[in-house]
Amino acid sequence: MASKLEFVQYAADQMREAGEITYRKMFGEYGVYCNGKIFALICDDQLFIKITEAGKQFAPELEAVPPYEGAKPYFLIADVDNKDFLTEFIRITCAELPAPKPKKKKQ
């Protein structure tokens, strides 16, 4: 079941204080970016954030599950209403993720 755009927009709005939050439709679901770094997926109206060591230390209680069959595990964020938690969690997660690779110029 594909995610509803309304949920994606709501989740992005909840995360906006962490940085520049954007999203892009990918394979029927959504990739979520903070300041150009992909850090999360939204699948079946659920938010999944990449697992980092800083994220594990900040929220050890979070469940790690694959967002879709065959995917590696991500943290499942059950409560997207907790804006303060999301903001801090995204900041520390994205600080640990590598910068996006520069796009190759077409010749």
N, C-alpha and C positions, 0 to 999 in steps of 0.2 A: 504494500500500500504506500503510495507516494505521500510525501509531506504536503501539508497545506501551506500556501504562501502566507496566510495570516499568522500561522505559528512561527514561521521563519522570521517574519517581520517583527513579531512580538519578542522573540528570543534575541534578535539583533538589537532591538531597542533596550532590552534589559542589560545588554553587554556594552553599550555605547561608551560608558565612562572608562573602559579599559584601553581605549584607543580608537582608531578609525576602523569600524567594523563594516565589512562588506560581505556579500554572499553571492554565490554563483551556482546556477543549476548544473548538476553533474550526474549523468546517468539516471535521471528521474528523481534524484534527491538533491541535497545542497552541500557545497563546501563553504565553510565560514572562515574569513580572514580577519586578522587584526594587524593593522599597519603593513599590509601586504603579505603577511605570513599565514599560510593555511594552518589552522590549529584545531579545527573541529569539523564535524559532519552533523547534518541533521537528516535523520532517516526515520521514517514512520512517525513523524512529529515527536521525536526524541532527540535530545542534544547529547552528542558524544564528543569528548575533548581528548586530544592526544595525551598519552601517558608520558610524563617526565618524572625525573627523580624529585624535583622541587614540588611537583603536584602530589606525588606520593606522600611526601613529608607534610605538606599543608593539609591534605585531606585523606588520611589513611583509611577512612571508613568507606570511601567510594568504591563501588563495584566496577570491575573491569570486564567488559563484555564486547564482543564484536558487533559493530553497527549493522552488519549484513553478513550473510553466510559466506564464509571463506575469507573474511577480513581479519586483520589482527585486532586484538582488544584495544578499546578506548575506555576512558572513564565515562560512565553513564551518569549524566546530571539529571536527577529526577525532579529537582526543584528549581525551575528556571525563574521562579518568582523572587528568589533571594538575590537581589541586585548587588548587595555589598559583597556577598560571598563570590558571586560570579566575577565581579570586577577584579577582586584580588587574585582569585584563582587563575583567571586569564592572564593577568599581568605576569605572575610568576611562571606560568607555563610558557608564554611567548618569549620571555627573557631567556629561556633555556633552548628554544628552538633555533635552528640555523636560519640565517637570512635567506630570502628567496634567491635562486640563481638568476643572473641577468638573462634576459631573453636575447636569443641570437638575432642579429640583424639580417633581414632578407637581402640578398644581392640581386 
